[in-house]
Amino acid sequence: MFDLTGKAALVTGASGGIGGAIARALHKQGATVTLSGTRAEALEELKASLGDRAHVVAARMDDPADIDRLAKEAEAVMAGKLDILVNNAGITRDNLSMRMKDEEWDKVLQVNLTGTFRLTRATMRGMMKRRFGRVINITSIVGVTGNPGQANYAAAKAGLIGMSKSLAQELASRGITVNCLAPGFIATPMTDVLTDDQKKAILGRVPADRLGTPEEIAAGVVYLASDEAAYVTGQTLHINGGMAMI
Amino acid sequence: MSDIAERVKKIVVEHLGVEAAQVKEEAKFIDDLGADSLDTVELVMAFEEEFGIEIPDDAAEKIQTVGDAIGFIKGTAKS
């Protein structure tokens, strides 16, 4: 089950903790992967550790021309096709709303939501023609529950869920599924910056009483990317240790 | 130029899975040939590839019949 041999996958934000784990898991299941992100050096390191069937196309998700180039180059390096798109790239610019600057709001929406839409649109054509596609958008628990200090991030992540449901309805008849995966608190560089007190407070709300691992998120992506998940579309898979049960 | 009409009709037959006899110039993609809105987008994409042209969105919206498509493509090919 969940064999991805012969499939071509693009993972954005692959230089991050969760993105790297997703790329490794898809690769392990047999997929060819293209790693994207802004830190070319980290991407090259990951590529080297994967060996065959791995490519790097660095790109900025806040630059429309760069996103179109990414879509074209990813298809080109993977023998002209793209079956699995994992929109994982995301940034945070946390601030209480009273103090949040327009730039902080705009940047997060631009990268996390608009960039994801643009890349998905740019890759959709090939998937429609081939009558197969898996789009997996990495959203967040805070897109459903909200989080103080993250009005911008929560809005972008909630936006991904609505966008995915719309795309899912547009594309279902073409063999393309569009789903979201919503991680809870996962041990990554993004959550490493939290203080011990903050972590303790978070864990008090997690029935599993621990942070999740990037590998546990990656396993969910592998499922949604598989042939076996063909009848799952427009859904949000929550992987959060029971932190929110929705 | 009849070549263009034949190529357009062939694409429509293949894409929509309809009989060639149904694909008359006055046939509407959605009302007569059972296309949905996504089919019309895909047909436009297929025409663009077949003829190496670009069909802008506002022009694509006006292409409702097989004849519209043939007419637009002939016009583009001339210019």
Contacts between the chains, C-beta under 8 A, distances in Angstrom:
chain1	res1	chain2	res2	distance
A	125	B	45	6.5
A	128	B	38	7.8
A	128	B	42	6.2
A	128	B	45	7.8
A	129	B	42	7.8
A	129	B	45	7.6
A	170	B	38	6.5
A	171	B	38	7.8
A	173	B	36	7.6
A	173	B	38	6.9
A	174	B	38	7.0
